[in-house]
Amino acid sequence: MKAELNRLLPTFDDLTFPLLRLIDPYGDTLFSSNQMHGFIPEWDRFALNVQKHEDRELVKHVREVAEKCQKNPHTFLRFRGD
């Protein structure tokens, strides 16, 4: 699943996604519940460009985890790199 998500994510130099571009494909990236107010709208905008059904399912799953993170203080959304 990691490789699939890495293929979809914006690159580090894509300034139109200030949070998503920071997801490190080789290391772990953590977002706190406080960051979800910026992460979720950015993720939703990113999701609009996802075409394949299986990719949309993965993007939907991350969105659901982000919502849980937002609702629960002191929780984190973690992306694990390769």
Biopython code that builds the backbone (N, CA, C, O; Angstrom):
import numpy as np
from Bio.PDB.StructureBuilder import StructureBuilder

atoms = [
    (1, "MET", "N", (0.824, -1.192, 0.000)),
    (1, "MET", "CA", (0.000, 0.000, 0.000)),
    (1, "MET", "C", (0.866, 1.253, 0.000)),
    (1, "MET", "O", (0.491, 2.250, -0.616)),
    (2, "LYS", "N", (2.015, 1.230, 0.674)),
    (2, "LYS", "CA", (2.873, 2.418, 0.746)),
    (2, "LYS", "C", (3.295, 2.887, -0.635)),
    (2, "LYS", "O", (3.198, 4.070, -0.961)),
    (3, "ALA", "N", (3.763, 1.951, -1.435)),
    (3, "ALA", "CA", (4.246, 2.331, -2.765)),
    (3, "ALA", "C", (3.127, 2.948, -3.588)),
    (3, "ALA", "O", (3.362, 3.879, -4.359)),
    (4, "GLU", "N", (1.932, 2.446, -3.433)),
    (4, "GLU", "CA", (0.797, 2.986, -4.177)),
    (4, "GLU", "C", (0.524, 4.438, -3.776)),
    (4, "GLU", "O", (0.291, 5.289, -4.634)),
    (5, "LEU", "N", (0.552, 4.709, -2.499)),
    (5, "LEU", "CA", (0.290, 6.058, -2.033)),
    (5, "LEU", "C", (1.422, 7.000, -2.439)),
    (5, "LEU", "O", (1.167, 8.137, -2.835)),
    (6, "ASN", "N", (2.652, 6.544, -2.347)),
    (6, "ASN", "CA", (3.785, 7.371, -2.761)),
    (6, "ASN", "C", (3.660, 7.802, -4.217)),
    (6, "ASN", "O", (4.024, 8.922, -4.574)),
    (7, "ARG", "N", (3.152, 6.923, -5.038)),
    (7, "ARG", "CA", (2.966, 7.219, -6.468)),
    (7, "ARG", "C", (1.965, 8.352, -6.674)),
    (7, "ARG", "O", (2.077, 9.109, -7.638)),
    (8, "LEU", "N", (1.013, 8.471, -5.797)),
    (8, "LEU", "CA", (-0.069, 9.445, -5.943)),
    (8, "LEU", "C", (0.232, 10.817, -5.334)),
    (8, "LEU", "O", (-0.256, 11.839, -5.816)),
    (9, "LEU", "N", (1.024, 10.827, -4.291)),
    (9, "LEU", "CA", (1.214, 12.054, -3.512)),
    (9, "LEU", "C", (1.940, 13.147, -4.286)),
    (9, "LEU", "O", (2.740, 12.863, -5.178)),
    (10, "PRO", "N", (1.652, 14.410, -3.934)),
    (10, "PRO", "CA", (2.378, 15.523, -4.542)),
    (10, "PRO", "C", (3.873, 15.436, -4.194)),
    (10, "PRO", "O", (4.246, 14.868, -3.168)),
    (11, "THR", "N", (4.698, 15.991, -5.037)),
    (11, "THR", "CA", (6.131, 16.004, -4.787)),
    (11, "THR", "C", (6.491, 17.129, -3.814)),
    (11, "THR", "O", (5.701, 18.043, -3.577)),
    (12, "PHE", "N", (7.685, 17.040, -3.266)),
    (12, "PHE", "CA", (8.144, 18.003, -2.272)),
    (12, "PHE", "C", (8.156, 19.436, -2.803)),
    (12, "PHE", "O", (7.974, 20.380, -2.034)),
    (13, "ASP", "N", (8.364, 19.604, -4.081)),
    (13, "ASP", "CA", (8.427, 20.959, -4.630)),
    (13, "ASP", "C", (7.066, 21.513, -5.057)),
    (13, "ASP", "O", (6.997, 22.610, -5.611)),
    (14, "ASP", "N", (5.984, 20.769, -4.808)),
    (14, "ASP", "CA", (4.634, 21.224, -5.162)),
    (14, "ASP", "C", (4.073, 22.087, -4.028)),
    (14, "ASP", "O", (3.486, 21.572, -3.076)),
    (15, "LEU", "N", (4.258, 23.385, -4.139)),
    (15, "LEU", "CA", (3.857, 24.313, -3.080)),
    (15, "LEU", "C", (2.350, 24.492, -2.961)),
    (15, "LEU", "O", (1.878, 25.126, -2.017)),
    (16, "THR", "N", (1.591, 23.945, -3.899)),
    (16, "THR", "CA", (0.132, 24.045, -3.813)),
    (16, "THR", "C", (-0.428, 23.100, -2.752)),
    (16, "THR", "O", (-1.599, 23.201, -2.384)),
    (17, "PHE", "N", (0.404, 22.184, -2.262)),
    (17, "PHE", "CA", (0.010, 21.259, -1.194)),
    (17, "PHE", "C", (1.021, 21.396, -0.046)),
    (17, "PHE", "O", (1.899, 20.547, 0.106)),
    (18, "PRO", "N", (0.902, 22.449, 0.755)),
    (18, "PRO", "CA", (1.916, 22.717, 1.776)),
    (18, "PRO", "C", (2.100, 21.615, 2.813)),
    (18, "PRO", "O", (3.207, 21.447, 3.323)),
    (19, "LEU", "N", (1.071, 20.872, 3.138)),
    (19, "LEU", "CA", (1.215, 19.777, 4.101)),
    (19, "LEU", "C", (1.508, 18.445, 3.409)),
    (19, "LEU", "O", (2.420, 17.724, 3.813)),
    (20, "LEU", "N", (0.754, 18.126, 2.391)),
    (20, "LEU", "CA", (0.925, 16.830, 1.731)),
    (20, "LEU", "C", (2.300, 16.673, 1.105)),
    (20, "LEU", "O", (2.830, 15.563, 1.052)),
    (21, "ARG", "N", (2.879, 17.751, 0.637)),
    (21, "ARG", "CA", (4.193, 17.667, 0.007)),
    (21, "ARG", "C", (5.265, 17.273, 1.007)),
    (21, "ARG", "O", (6.353, 16.853, 0.612)),
    (22, "LEU", "N", (4.976, 17.404, 2.307)),
    (22, "LEU", "CA", (5.939, 17.070, 3.345)),
    (22, "LEU", "C", (5.927, 15.592, 3.731)),
    (22, "LEU", "O", (6.754, 15.160, 4.534)),
    (23, "ILE", "N", (5.012, 14.822, 3.177)),
    (23, "ILE", "CA", (4.988, 13.385, 3.476)),
    (23, "ILE", "C", (6.219, 12.757, 2.845)),
    (23, "ILE", "O", (6.405, 12.785, 1.629)),
    (24, "ASP", "N", (7.046, 12.195, 3.701)),
    (24, "ASP", "CA", (8.341, 11.645, 3.285)),
    (24, "ASP", "C", (8.157, 10.208, 2.794)),
    (24, "ASP", "O", (7.751, 9.347, 3.574)),
    (25, "PRO", "N", (8.445, 9.934, 1.534)),
    (25, "PRO", "CA", (8.272, 8.567, 1.031)),
    (25, "PRO", "C", (9.276, 7.577, 1.622)),
    (25, "PRO", "O", (9.093, 6.366, 1.496)),
    (26, "TYR", "N", (10.331, 8.078, 2.262)),
    (26, "TYR", "CA", (11.380, 7.207, 2.798)),
    (26, "TYR", "C", (11.424, 7.174, 4.321)),
    (26, "TYR", "O", (12.074, 6.302, 4.900)),
    (27, "GLY", "N", (10.754, 8.095, 4.968)),
    (27, "GLY", "CA", (10.735, 8.156, 6.428)),
    (27, "GLY", "C", (9.305, 8.314, 6.921)),
    (27, "GLY", "O", (8.370, 8.431, 6.129)),
    (28, "ASP", "N", (9.149, 8.316, 8.224)),
    (28, "ASP", "CA", (7.816, 8.471, 8.803)),
    (28, "ASP", "C", (7.440, 9.949, 8.866)),
    (28, "ASP", "O", (8.287, 10.810, 9.104)),
    (29, "THR", "N", (6.165, 10.221, 8.650)),
    (29, "THR", "CA", (5.633, 11.576, 8.752)),
    (29, "THR", "C", (4.419, 11.524, 9.663)),
    (29, "THR", "O", (3.525, 10.700, 9.470)),
    (30, "LEU", "N", (4.388, 12.400, 10.654)),
    (30, "LEU", "CA", (3.275, 12.468, 11.605)),
    (30, "LEU", "C", (2.544, 13.797, 11.463)),
    (30, "LEU", "O", (3.155, 14.855, 11.319)),
    (31, "PHE", "N", (1.222, 13.709, 11.507)),
    (31, "PHE", "CA", (0.382, 14.897, 11.584)),
    (31, "PHE", "C", (-0.455, 14.766, 12.843)),
    (31, "PHE", "O", (-1.027, 13.707, 13.103)),
    (32, "SER", "N", (-0.533, 15.828, 13.621)),
    (32, "SER", "CA", (-1.302, 15.801, 14.864)),
    (32, "SER", "C", (-2.767, 16.128, 14.604)),
    (32, "SER", "O", (-3.143, 16.569, 13.518)),
    (33, "SER", "N", (-3.573, 15.903, 15.620)),
    (33, "SER", "CA", (-4.998, 16.236, 15.507)),
    (33, "SER", "C", (-5.177, 17.726, 15.249)),
    (33, "SER", "O", (-6.135, 18.121, 14.584)),
    (34, "ASN", "N", (-4.282, 18.555, 15.757)),
    (34, "ASN", "CA", (-4.358, 20.004, 15.523)),
    (34, "ASN", "C", (-4.111, 20.373, 14.070)),
    (34, "ASN", "O", (-4.598, 21.406, 13.609)),
    (35, "GLN", "N", (-3.376, 19.566, 13.351)),
    (35, "GLN", "CA", (-3.062, 19.849, 11.953)),
    (35, "GLN", "C", (-4.160, 19.396, 10.993)),
    (35, "GLN", "O", (-4.110, 19.717, 9.806)),
    (36, "MET", "N", (-5.133, 18.668, 11.482)),
    (36, "MET", "CA", (-6.182, 18.128, 10.609)),
    (36, "MET", "C", (-7.045, 19.217, 9.996)),
    (36, "MET", "O", (-7.617, 19.010, 8.925)),
    (37, "HIS", "N", (-7.157, 20.382, 10.648)),
    (37, "HIS", "CA", (-7.969, 21.459, 10.056)),
    (37, "HIS", "C", (-7.371, 21.929, 8.729)),
    (37, "HIS", "O", (-8.100, 22.430, 7.872)),
    (38, "GLY", "N", (-6.075, 21.777, 8.548)),
    (38, "GLY", "CA", (-5.444, 22.099, 7.268)),
    (38, "GLY", "C", (-5.264, 20.882, 6.381)),
    (38, "GLY", "O", (-5.370, 20.970, 5.158)),
    (39, "PHE", "N", (-4.989, 19.736, 7.010)),
    (39, "PHE", "CA", (-4.728, 18.518, 6.258)),
    (39, "PHE", "C", (-5.961, 18.041, 5.489)),
    (39, "PHE", "O", (-5.862, 17.719, 4.305)),
    (40, "ILE", "N", (-7.115, 17.992, 6.146)),
    (40, "ILE", "CA", (-8.315, 17.415, 5.524)),
    (40, "ILE", "C", (-8.754, 18.188, 4.275)),
    (40, "ILE", "O", (-9.009, 17.557, 3.249)),
    (41, "PRO", "N", (-8.854, 19.516, 4.308)),
    (41, "PRO", "CA", (-9.224, 20.210, 3.063)),
    (41, "PRO", "C", (-8.193, 20.013, 1.954)),
    (41, "PRO", "O", (-8.544, 19.899, 0.779)),
    (42, "GLU", "N", (-6.934, 19.974, 2.336)),
    (42, "GLU", "CA", (-5.881, 19.749, 1.348)),
    (42, "GLU", "C", (-6.003, 18.334, 0.767)),
    (42, "GLU", "O", (-5.845, 18.132, -0.437)),
    (43, "TRP", "N", (-6.284, 17.366, 1.634)),
    (43, "TRP", "CA", (-6.459, 15.981, 1.183)),
    (43, "TRP", "C", (-7.663, 15.877, 0.245)),
    (43, "TRP", "O", (-7.604, 15.180, -0.768)),
    (44, "ASP", "N", (-8.739, 16.560, 0.576)),
    (44, "ASP", "CA", (-9.936, 16.530, -0.271)),
    (44, "ASP", "C", (-9.643, 17.108, -1.655)),
    (44, "ASP", "O", (-10.112, 16.580, -2.664)),
    (45, "ARG", "N", (-8.878, 18.179, -1.700)),
    (45, "ARG", "CA", (-8.504, 18.785, -2.985)),
    (45, "ARG", "C", (-7.615, 17.829, -3.777)),
    (45, "ARG", "O", (-7.778, 17.676, -4.988)),
    (46, "PHE", "N", (-6.686, 17.196, -3.094)),
    (46, "PHE", "CA", (-5.816, 16.198, -3.718)),
    (46, "PHE", "C", (-6.647, 15.032, -4.273)),
    (46, "PHE", "O", (-6.382, 14.547, -5.373)),
    (47, "ALA", "N", (-7.644, 14.589, -3.513)),
    (47, "ALA", "CA", (-8.452, 13.424, -3.881)),
    (47, "ALA", "C", (-9.242, 13.645, -5.163)),
    (47, "ALA", "O", (-9.583, 12.681, -5.848)),
    (48, "LEU", "N", (-9.536, 14.884, -5.498)),
    (48, "LEU", "CA", (-10.299, 15.173, -6.711)),
    (48, "LEU", "C", (-9.593, 14.692, -7.980)),
    (48, "LEU", "O", (-10.244, 14.445, -8.995)),
    (49, "ASN", "N", (-8.279, 14.561, -7.927)),
    (49, "ASN", "CA", (-7.514, 14.162, -9.103)),
    (49, "ASN", "C", (-7.200, 12.674, -9.165)),
    (49, "ASN", "O", (-6.549, 12.220, -10.107)),
    (50, "VAL", "N", (-7.647, 11.917, -8.190)),
    (50, "VAL", "CA", (-7.373, 10.481, -8.165)),
    (50, "VAL", "C", (-8.388, 9.777, -9.059)),
    (50, "VAL", "O", (-9.597, 9.924, -8.878)),
    (51, "GLN", "N", (-7.885, 9.012, -10.024)),
    (51, "GLN", "CA", (-8.745, 8.444, -11.057)),
    (51, "GLN", "C", (-9.147, 6.985, -10.817)),
    (51, "GLN", "O", (-10.326, 6.647, -10.922)),
    (52, "LYS", "N", (-8.192, 6.133, -10.502)),
    (52, "LYS", "CA", (-8.464, 4.699, -10.406)),
    (52, "LYS", "C", (-9.283, 4.371, -9.171)),
    (52, "LYS", "O", (-9.117, 4.981, -8.114)),
    (53, "HIS", "N", (-10.175, 3.390, -9.323)),
    (53, "HIS", "CA", (-11.055, 2.993, -8.223)),
    (53, "HIS", "C", (-10.257, 2.556, -6.994)),
    (53, "HIS", "O", (-10.557, 2.983, -5.879)),
    (54, "GLU", "N", (-9.242, 1.709, -7.189)),
    (54, "GLU", "CA", (-8.467, 1.221, -6.042)),
    (54, "GLU", "C", (-7.693, 2.354, -5.369)),
    (54, "GLU", "O", (-7.492, 2.329, -4.155)),
    (55, "ASP", "N", (-7.260, 3.341, -6.146)),
    (55, "ASP", "CA", (-6.594, 4.507, -5.569)),
    (55, "ASP", "C", (-7.587, 5.357, -4.782)),
    (55, "ASP", "O", (-7.255, 5.874, -3.716)),
    (56, "ARG", "N", (-8.790, 5.500, -5.300)),
    (56, "ARG", "CA", (-9.822, 6.275, -4.589)),
    (56, "ARG", "C", (-10.174, 5.623, -3.263)),
    (56, "ARG", "O", (-10.441, 6.315, -2.280)),
    (57, "GLU", "N", (-10.177, 4.287, -3.230)),
    (57, "GLU", "CA", (-10.456, 3.577, -1.979)),
    (57, "GLU", "C", (-9.375, 3.852, -0.941)),
    (57, "GLU", "O", (-9.676, 4.053, 0.236)),
    (58, "LEU", "N", (-8.142, 3.860, -1.367)),
    (58, "LEU", "CA", (-7.026, 4.163, -0.466)),
    (58, "LEU", "C", (-7.131, 5.599, 0.047)),
    (58, "LEU", "O", (-6.953, 5.847, 1.239)),
    (59, "VAL", "N", (-7.414, 6.522, -0.831)),
    (59, "VAL", "CA", (-7.554, 7.931, -0.459)),
    (59, "VAL", "C", (-8.728, 8.110, 0.506)),
    (59, "VAL", "O", (-8.648, 8.895, 1.451)),
    (60, "LYS", "N", (-9.793, 7.394, 0.267)),
    (60, "LYS", "CA", (-10.973, 7.452, 1.154)),
    (60, "LYS", "C", (-10.607, 6.937, 2.545)),
    (60, "LYS", "O", (-11.024, 7.511, 3.550)),
    (61, "HIS", "N", (-9.841, 5.870, 2.602)),
    (61, "HIS", "CA", (-9.434, 5.303, 3.893)),
    (61, "HIS", "C", (-8.586, 6.300, 4.686)),
    (61, "HIS", "O", (-8.797, 6.475, 5.886)),
    (62, "VAL", "N", (-7.642, 6.944, 4.031)),
    (62, "VAL", "CA", (-6.814, 7.941, 4.711)),
    (62, "VAL", "C", (-7.691, 9.077, 5.221)),
    (62, "VAL", "O", (-7.477, 9.582, 6.323)),
    (63, "ARG", "N", (-8.669, 9.479, 4.430)),
    (63, "ARG", "CA", (-9.590, 10.556, 4.852)),
    (63, "ARG", "C", (-10.343, 10.161, 6.117)),
    (63, "ARG", "O", (-10.513, 10.980, 7.020)),
    (64, "GLU", "N", (-10.792, 8.915, 6.185)),
    (64, "GLU", "CA", (-11.516, 8.427, 7.362)),
    (64, "GLU", "C", (-10.625, 8.431, 8.602)),
    (64, "GLU", "O", (-11.068, 8.810, 9.686)),
    (65, "VAL", "N", (-9.381, 8.012, 8.443)),
    (65, "VAL", "CA", (-8.441, 8.025, 9.567)),
    (65, "VAL", "C", (-8.155, 9.469, 9.994)),
    (65, "VAL", "O", (-8.037, 9.749, 11.187)),
    (66, "ALA", "N", (-8.044, 10.374, 9.040)),
    (66, "ALA", "CA", (-7.820, 11.789, 9.352)),
    (66, "ALA", "C", (-8.986, 12.367, 10.145)),
    (66, "ALA", "O", (-8.776, 13.153, 11.069)),
    (67, "GLU", "N", (-10.197, 11.989, 9.799)),
    (67, "GLU", "CA", (-11.373, 12.460, 10.540)),
    (67, "GLU", "C", (-11.331, 11.967, 11.981)),
    (67, "GLU", "O", (-11.630, 12.724, 12.905)),
    (68, "LYS", "N", (-10.963, 10.711, 12.178)),
    (68, "LYS", "CA", (-10.856, 10.165, 13.544)),
    (68, "LYS", "C", (-9.783, 10.910, 14.320)),
    (68, "LYS", "O", (-9.963, 11.220, 15.497)),
    (69, "CYS", "N", (-8.684, 11.194, 13.670)),
    (69, "CYS", "CA", (-7.597, 11.930, 14.303)),
    (69, "CYS", "C", (-8.069, 13.323, 14.716)),
    (69, "CYS", "O", (-7.762, 13.789, 15.813)),
    (70, "GLN", "N", (-8.803, 13.971, 13.846)),
    (70, "GLN", "CA", (-9.290, 15.320, 14.135)),
    (70, "GLN", "C", (-10.214, 15.340, 15.350)),
    (70, "GLN", "O", (-10.201, 16.293, 16.128)),
    (71, "LYS", "N", (-10.997, 14.309, 15.508)),
    (71, "LYS", "CA", (-11.985, 14.255, 16.593)),
    (71, "LYS", "C", (-11.378, 13.857, 17.927)),
    (71, "LYS", "O", (-12.002, 14.051, 18.971)),
    (72, "ASN", "N", (-10.173, 13.305, 17.912)),
    (72, "ASN", "CA", (-9.561, 12.798, 19.137)),
    (72, "ASN", "C", (-8.248, 13.514, 19.417)),
    (72, "ASN", "O", (-7.228, 13.222, 18.793)),
    (73, "PRO", "N", (-8.278, 14.460, 20.363)),
    (73, "PRO", "CA", (-7.041, 15.179, 20.701)),
    (73, "PRO", "C", (-5.932, 14.207, 21.095)),
    (73, "PRO", "O", (-6.190, 13.113, 21.598)),
    (74, "HIS", "N", (-4.717, 14.623, 20.859)),
    (74, "HIS", "CA", (-3.525, 13.844, 21.208)),
    (74, "HIS", "C", (-3.417, 12.555, 20.408)),
    (74, "HIS", "O", (-2.813, 11.584, 20.865)),
    (75, "THR", "N", (-4.005, 12.544, 19.209)),
    (75, "THR", "CA", (-3.819, 11.411, 18.300)),
    (75, "THR", "C", (-3.086, 11.913, 17.061)),
    (75, "THR", "O", (-3.009, 13.115, 16.806)),
    (76, "PHE", "N", (-2.554, 10.968, 16.305)),
    (76, "PHE", "CA", (-1.731, 11.322, 15.161)),
    (76, "PHE", "C", (-2.102, 10.497, 13.941)),
    (76, "PHE", "O", (-2.519, 9.344, 14.051)),
    (77, "LEU", "N", (-1.942, 11.104, 12.789)),
    (77, "LEU", "CA", (-2.041, 10.415, 11.507)),
    (77, "LEU", "C", (-0.604, 10.189, 11.060)),
    (77, "LEU", "O", (0.150, 11.143, 10.866)),
    (78, "ARG", "N", (-0.230, 8.928, 10.897)),
    (78, "ARG", "CA", (1.156, 8.590, 10.583)),
    (78, "ARG", "C", (1.247, 7.974, 9.194)),
    (78, "ARG", "O", (0.480, 7.080, 8.837)),
    (79, "PHE", "N", (2.196, 8.472, 8.427)),
    (79, "PHE", "CA", (2.549, 7.874, 7.150)),
    (79, "PHE", "C", (3.925, 7.249, 7.316)),
    (79, "PHE", "O", (4.875, 7.923, 7.715)),
    (80, "ARG", "N", (4.029, 5.978, 7.013)),
    (80, "ARG", "CA", (5.310, 5.276, 7.133)),
    (80, "ARG", "C", (5.965, 5.174, 5.763)),
    (80, "ARG", "O", (5.364, 4.703, 4.798)),
    (81, "GLY", "N", (7.194, 5.621, 5.706)),
    (81, "GLY", "CA", (7.941, 5.542, 4.458)),
    (81, "GLY", "C", (8.535, 4.172, 4.242)),
    (81, "GLY", "O", (8.456, 3.301, 5.109)),
    (82, "ASP", "N", (9.124, 3.988, 3.091)),
    (82, "ASP", "CA", (9.755, 2.706, 2.769)),
    (82, "ASP", "C", (10.970, 2.444, 3.616)),
    (82, "ASP", "O", (11.615, 1.406, 3.467)),
]
sb = StructureBuilder()
sb.init_structure("model")
sb.init_model(0)
sb.init_chain("A")
sb.init_seg("    ")
for serial, (resi, resn, name, xyz) in enumerate(atoms, 1):
    if name == "N":
        sb.init_residue(resn, " ", resi, " ")
    sb.init_atom(name, np.array(xyz, "f"), 0.0, 1.0, " ", f" {name:<3s}", serial, name[0])
structure = sb.get_structure()
